[in-house]
Amino acid sequence: MLFDQIKNYLVTTAGTDPKKFEDPQLKVADLQLDSLGLIEMLFEIEDKYGFQIPDPTVFLPMSFAEMVAAIDVMVKEQTQSKA
């Protein structure tokens, strides 16, 4: 679900080619987002789930799947802390 949300955002807003996401080794750096683009993408997630991601630069060396997994953990932690 989060994977698709982020992917859809990148395809529609950043113009990322949807075929890139077929590669399981896709790196965040390969998305060709500048730092502002990365931050805007993360703002969308923060707004949707109601929390702040402390350091967006940690995602740059990750694969896309690793980034999504890391954000998913943050979302779950936030959800549990608000319960």
DSSP file (Angstrom, degrees, kcal/mol; ACC not computed):
  #  RESIDUE AA STRUCTURE BP1 BP2  ACC     N-H-->O    O-->H-N    N-H-->O    O-->H-N    TCO  KAPPA ALPHA  PHI   PSI    X-CA   Y-CA   Z-CA
    1    1 A M     >        0   0    0      0, 0.0     4,-2.2     0, 0.0     5,-0.1   0.000 360.0 360.0 360.0 -53.6    0.0    0.0    0.0
    2    2 A L  H  >  +     0   0    0      2,-0.2     4,-2.6     1,-0.2     5,-0.3   0.894 360.0  56.8 -62.8 -40.0    2.7    2.5    1.0
    3    3 A F  H  > S+     0   0    0      1,-0.2     4,-2.7     2,-0.2    -1,-0.2   0.941 110.2  43.9 -54.3 -49.7    4.8    1.3   -1.9
    4    4 A D  H  > S+     0   0    0      2,-0.2     4,-2.9     1,-0.2     5,-0.2   0.865 111.3  54.0 -67.7 -36.4    2.0    2.2   -4.3
    5    5 A Q  H  X S+     0   0    0     -4,-2.2     4,-2.0     2,-0.2    -1,-0.2   0.939 113.9  41.0 -62.6 -46.7    1.2    5.5   -2.7
    6    6 A I  H  X S+     0   0    0     -4,-2.6     4,-2.5     2,-0.2    -2,-0.2   0.923 115.8  50.6 -68.8 -43.4    4.8    6.7   -3.0
    7    7 A K  H  X S+     0   0    0     -4,-2.7     4,-2.6    -5,-0.3     5,-0.2   0.942 110.9  48.5 -58.0 -49.1    5.1    5.2   -6.5
    8    8 A N  H  X S+     0   0    0     -4,-2.9     4,-2.6     1,-0.2     5,-0.3   0.886 110.6  51.6 -61.2 -39.4    1.9    6.9   -7.7
    9    9 A Y  H  X>S+     0   0    0     -4,-2.0     4,-3.0    -5,-0.2     5,-0.8   0.944 112.1  46.2 -60.6 -47.4    3.1   10.2   -6.2
   10   10 A L  H  X5S+     0   0    0     -4,-2.5     6,-2.3     3,-0.2     4,-0.6   0.869 114.4  47.5 -66.2 -36.9    6.4   10.0   -8.0
   11   11 A V  H  <5S+     0   0    0     -4,-2.6     4,-0.4     4,-0.2    -1,-0.2   0.938 121.5  34.5 -69.0 -46.6    4.8    9.0  -11.3
   12   12 A T  H  <5S+     0   0    0     -4,-2.6    -2,-0.2    -5,-0.2    -3,-0.2   0.865 131.5  27.3 -80.3 -35.8    2.1   11.7  -11.3
   13   13 A T  H  <5S+     0   0    0     -4,-3.0    -3,-0.2    -5,-0.3    -2,-0.1   0.874 130.8  31.6 -95.9 -42.7    4.0   14.6   -9.6
   14   14 A A  S  <<S-     0   0    0     -5,-0.8    -3,-0.2    -4,-0.6    -4,-0.1   0.528  99.2-123.5 -96.4  -6.5    7.7   14.0  -10.4
   15   15 A G        +     0   0    0     -5,-0.4    -4,-0.2    -4,-0.4     2,-0.2   0.754  46.6 170.7  72.4  23.7    7.2   12.4  -13.8
   16   16 A T        -     0   0    0     -6,-2.3    -1,-0.2    -9,-0.1    -2,-0.1  -0.465  42.1-108.6 -69.1 136.6    9.1    9.2  -12.9
   17   17 A D    >   -     0   0    0     -2,-0.2     3,-1.8     1,-0.2     4,-0.4  -0.515  21.6-141.5 -65.9 122.2    8.8    6.5  -15.4
   18   18 A P  G >  S+     0   0    0      0, 0.0     3,-1.1     0, 0.0     4,-0.2   0.761  96.8  68.5 -60.0 -24.0    6.5    3.8  -13.9
   19   19 A K  G >  S+     0   0    0      1,-0.2     3,-1.6     2,-0.2     4,-0.3   0.760  84.4  71.6 -67.1 -23.4    8.7    1.0  -15.5
   20   20 A K  G X  S+     0   0    0     -3,-1.8     3,-1.4     1,-0.3    -1,-0.2   0.841  88.9  62.0 -58.4 -32.4   11.6    2.0  -13.1
   21   21 A F  G <  S+     0   0    0     -3,-1.1    -1,-0.3    -4,-0.4    -2,-0.2   0.545  86.3  73.3 -76.5  -5.9    9.6    0.5  -10.2
   22   22 A E  G <  S+     0   0    0     -3,-1.6    -1,-0.3    -4,-0.2    -2,-0.2   0.681  78.9  87.2 -76.5 -18.2    9.7   -2.9  -11.8
   23   23 A D    X   -     0   0    0     -3,-1.4     3,-1.9    -4,-0.3    -1,-0.0  -0.742  66.8-158.7 -85.5 112.7   13.4   -3.1  -10.9
   24   24 A P  T 3  S+     0   0    0      0, 0.0    41,-0.3     0, 0.0    -1,-0.2   0.695  93.0  56.0 -65.8 -15.9   13.7   -4.6   -7.4
   25   25 A Q  T 3  S+     0   0    0     38,-0.1    -4,-0.1    39,-0.1    -2,-0.0   0.314  75.5 142.2 -95.8   8.2   17.2   -3.0   -7.1
   26   26 A L    <   -     0   0    0     -3,-1.9    38,-3.8    -6,-0.2    39,-0.4  -0.262  41.3-146.2 -53.5 126.4   15.9    0.5   -7.9
   27   27 A K  B >   -A   63   0A   0     36,-0.3     3,-0.7    37,-0.1     4,-0.4  -0.689  18.5-124.8 -95.0 149.7   17.9    3.0   -5.8
   28   28 A V  G >  S+     0   0    0     34,-2.6     3,-1.6    31,-0.3     5,-0.5   0.894 114.8  58.0 -57.0 -40.1   16.3    6.2   -4.4
   29   29 A A  G >  S+     0   0    0     31,-0.8     3,-1.4    33,-0.4    -1,-0.3   0.808  96.5  62.8 -61.2 -29.7   19.2    8.0   -6.2
   30   30 A D  G <  S+     0   0    0     -3,-0.7    -1,-0.3     1,-0.3    -2,-0.2   0.611  85.4  74.4 -72.4 -11.3   18.1    6.5   -9.5
   31   31 A L  G <  S-     0   0    0     -3,-1.6    -1,-0.3    -4,-0.4    -2,-0.2   0.599  98.9-135.6 -76.0  -9.9   14.7    8.4   -9.2
   32   32 A Q    <   +     0   0    0     -3,-1.4     2,-0.4     1,-0.2    -2,-0.1   0.846  46.5 157.2  57.3  39.0   16.7   11.5  -10.1
   33   33 A L        -     0   0    0     -5,-0.5    -1,-0.2    -4,-0.1    -2,-0.1  -0.770  36.7-137.3 -88.6 135.3   15.0   13.6   -7.4
   34   34 A D     >  -     0   0    0     -2,-0.4     4,-2.3     1,-0.1     5,-0.2  -0.339  38.3 -92.5 -77.9 176.4   16.7   16.7   -6.2
   35   35 A S  H  > S+     0   0    0      1,-0.2     4,-2.2     2,-0.2     5,-0.2   0.872 129.1  51.5 -62.3 -35.4   16.8   17.3   -2.5
   36   36 A L  H  > S+     0   0    0      2,-0.2     4,-2.7     1,-0.2    -1,-0.2   0.907 108.6  51.2 -66.2 -40.8   13.6   19.4   -2.8
   37   37 A G  H  > S+     0   0    0      2,-0.2     4,-2.1     1,-0.2    -2,-0.2   0.896 110.8  48.6 -62.2 -40.9   11.8   16.7   -4.7
   38   38 A L  H  X S+     0   0    0     -4,-2.3     4,-2.3     2,-0.2    -1,-0.2   0.924 112.7  47.8 -63.8 -44.7   12.7   14.1   -2.0
   39   39 A I  H  X S+     0   0    0     -4,-2.2     4,-2.4     1,-0.2    -2,-0.2   0.900 110.3  51.6 -65.4 -40.7   11.5   16.4    0.7
   40   40 A E  H  X S+     0   0    0     -4,-2.7     4,-1.6     2,-0.2    -1,-0.2   0.906 109.5  50.5 -62.6 -40.4    8.3   17.2   -1.1
   41   41 A M  H  X S+     0   0    0     -4,-2.1     4,-1.3     1,-0.2    -2,-0.2   0.926 112.3  46.9 -61.6 -44.2    7.6   13.4   -1.5
   42   42 A L  H  X S+     0   0    0     -4,-2.3     4,-2.9     1,-0.2    -2,-0.2   0.838 105.1  60.1 -69.5 -32.3    8.3   12.9    2.2
   43   43 A F  H  X S+     0   0    0     -4,-2.4     4,-3.0     1,-0.2     5,-0.2   0.888 101.2  55.6 -59.7 -38.3    6.0   15.8    3.1
   44   44 A E  H  X S+     0   0    0     -4,-1.6     4,-2.1     2,-0.2    -1,-0.2   0.915 110.6  43.9 -59.7 -43.0    3.2   14.0    1.4
   45   45 A I  H  X S+     0   0    0     -4,-1.3     4,-2.5     2,-0.2     5,-0.3   0.926 113.5  50.7 -67.8 -45.3    3.8   11.0    3.6
   46   46 A E  H  X>S+     0   0    0     -4,-2.9     4,-2.0     1,-0.2     5,-1.1   0.916 111.9  47.5 -59.5 -43.7    4.2   13.1    6.7
   47   47 A D  H  <5S+     0   0    0     -4,-3.0    -1,-0.2     1,-0.2    -2,-0.2   0.908 113.0  48.4 -64.2 -42.1    0.9   15.0    6.0
   48   48 A K  H  <5S+     0   0    0     -4,-2.1    -2,-0.2    -5,-0.2    -1,-0.2   0.896 123.9  29.7 -65.9 -40.7   -1.0   11.8    5.3
   49   49 A Y  H  <5S-     0   0    0     -4,-2.5    -2,-0.2     2,-0.2    -1,-0.2   0.484 104.9-120.9-104.8  -4.4    0.2    9.9    8.5
   50   50 A G  T  <5S+     0   0    0     -4,-2.0     2,-0.3    -5,-0.3    -3,-0.2   0.882  71.7  96.7  73.5  41.1    0.7   12.9   10.8
   51   51 A F      < -     0   0    0     -5,-1.1     2,-0.4    -6,-0.2    -1,-0.2  -0.969  66.4-114.2-151.2 167.5    4.4   12.7   11.8
   52   52 A Q        -     0   0    0     -2,-0.3    -9,-0.1    -3,-0.1   -10,-0.0  -0.890  17.7-136.1-110.5 134.8    7.7   14.1   10.8
   53   53 A I        -     0   0    0     -2,-0.4    -7,-0.0     1,-0.1    18,-0.0  -0.790  19.4-148.5 -85.6 119.8   10.6   12.2    9.2
   54   54 A P  S    S+     0   0    0      0, 0.0    -1,-0.1     0, 0.0    -2,-0.0   0.868  77.7  13.9 -64.2 -42.8   13.7   13.4   11.1
   55   55 A D    >   -     0   0    0      1,-0.1     3,-1.6     2,-0.0     4,-0.2  -0.795  57.2-175.7-140.6  94.2   16.4   13.1    8.4
   56   56 A P  G >  S+     0   0    0      0, 0.0     3,-1.5     0, 0.0     4,-0.3   0.733  78.9  73.0 -63.1 -22.1   15.3   12.6    4.8
   57   57 A T  G >  S+     0   0    0      1,-0.3     3,-1.1     2,-0.2   -18,-0.0   0.700  78.2  76.2 -69.0 -16.3   18.9   12.2    3.6
   58   58 A V  G <  S+     0   0    0     -3,-1.6    -1,-0.3     1,-0.2     4,-0.2   0.752  90.0  58.9 -64.1 -21.0   19.1    8.8    5.2
   59   59 A F  G X  S+     0   0    0     -3,-1.5     3,-1.3    -4,-0.2   -31,-0.3   0.693  81.6  85.0 -81.5 -19.0   17.1    7.4    2.3
   60   60 A L  T <  S+     0   0    0     -3,-1.1   -31,-0.8    -4,-0.3    -1,-0.2   0.867  93.5  40.9 -56.9 -43.4   19.5    8.5   -0.5
   61   61 A P  T 3  S+     0   0    0      0, 0.0    -1,-0.3     0, 0.0    -2,-0.1   0.568 101.9  95.1 -81.9  -3.9   21.8    5.5   -0.4
   62   62 A M  S <  S-     0   0    0     -3,-1.3   -34,-2.6    -4,-0.2   -33,-0.4  -0.326  80.1-109.5 -82.5 162.5   18.8    3.0    0.0
   63   63 A S  B  >  -A   27   0A   0    -36,-0.3     4,-2.4   -35,-0.1   -36,-0.3  -0.486  36.5-108.8 -76.6 163.1   17.0    1.1   -2.5
   64   64 A F  H  > S+     0   0    0    -38,-3.8     4,-2.5     1,-0.2     5,-0.2   0.920 121.9  51.3 -59.5 -43.2   13.4    2.2   -3.1
   65   65 A A  H  > S+     0   0    0    -39,-0.4     4,-2.4   -41,-0.3    -1,-0.2   0.885 109.2  50.1 -63.0 -39.3   12.1   -0.9   -1.4
   66   66 A E  H  > S+     0   0    0      2,-0.2     4,-2.6     1,-0.2    -1,-0.2   0.903 110.3  50.6 -65.0 -40.6   14.4   -0.3    1.6
   67   67 A M  H  X S+     0   0    0     -4,-2.4     4,-2.6     2,-0.2     5,-0.2   0.939 111.0  47.8 -62.2 -46.8   13.1    3.3    1.8
   68   68 A V  H  X S+     0   0    0     -4,-2.5     4,-2.6     1,-0.2    -2,-0.2   0.915 112.3  49.8 -60.7 -43.0    9.5    2.2    1.7
   69   69 A A  H  X S+     0   0    0     -4,-2.4     4,-2.0     2,-0.2    -1,-0.2   0.907 111.2  49.0 -62.8 -41.9   10.2   -0.4    4.4
   70   70 A A  H  X S+     0   0    0     -4,-2.6     4,-1.8     2,-0.2    -2,-0.2   0.906 113.1  46.5 -65.3 -41.6   11.9    2.2    6.6
   71   71 A I  H  X S+     0   0    0     -4,-2.6     4,-2.7     1,-0.2    -2,-0.2   0.889 108.7  56.3 -67.0 -38.1    9.0    4.6    6.2
   72   72 A D  H  X S+     0   0    0     -4,-2.6     4,-2.6    -5,-0.2    -2,-0.2   0.900 105.6  51.0 -60.1 -41.1    6.5    1.8    6.9
   73   73 A V  H  X S+     0   0    0     -4,-2.0     4,-2.5     2,-0.2    -1,-0.2   0.918 110.6  49.4 -61.5 -43.2    8.2    1.1   10.2
   74   74 A M  H  X S+     0   0    0     -4,-1.8     4,-2.4     2,-0.2    -2,-0.2   0.913 110.5  50.1 -62.3 -42.6    8.0    4.8   11.1
   75   75 A V  H  X S+     0   0    0     -4,-2.7     4,-2.5     1,-0.2    -2,-0.2   0.931 111.9  47.7 -61.3 -46.0    4.3    4.9   10.2
   76   76 A K  H  X S+     0   0    0     -4,-2.6     4,-2.4     1,-0.2    -2,-0.2   0.895 110.9  51.2 -63.7 -40.2    3.6    1.8   12.3
   77   77 A E  H  X S+     0   0    0     -4,-2.5     4,-2.1     2,-0.2    -1,-0.2   0.911 112.2  47.0 -62.6 -41.6    5.5    3.3   15.3
   78   78 A Q  H  X S+     0   0    0     -4,-2.4     4,-1.4     2,-0.2    -2,-0.2   0.904 111.4  50.8 -66.4 -41.6    3.5    6.5   15.0
   79   79 A T  H  X S+     0   0    0     -4,-2.5     4,-0.6     1,-0.2    -2,-0.2   0.903 112.6  46.5 -62.8 -42.3    0.2    4.6   14.7
   80   80 A Q  H >< S+     0   0    0     -4,-2.4     3,-0.5     1,-0.2    -1,-0.2   0.865 109.7  53.2 -70.2 -36.0    1.1    2.5   17.8
   81   81 A S  H 3< S+     0   0    0     -4,-2.1    -1,-0.2     1,-0.2    -2,-0.2   0.769 110.2  48.1 -72.0 -23.0    2.2    5.5   19.9
   82   82 A K  H 3<        0   0    0     -4,-1.4    -1,-0.2     1,-0.2    -2,-0.2   0.581 360.0 360.0 -89.5 -10.8   -1.1    7.3   19.1
   83   83 A A    <<        0   0    0     -4,-0.6    -1,-0.2    -3,-0.5    -2,-0.1   0.485 360.0 360.0 -78.2 360.0   -3.2    4.3   20.0
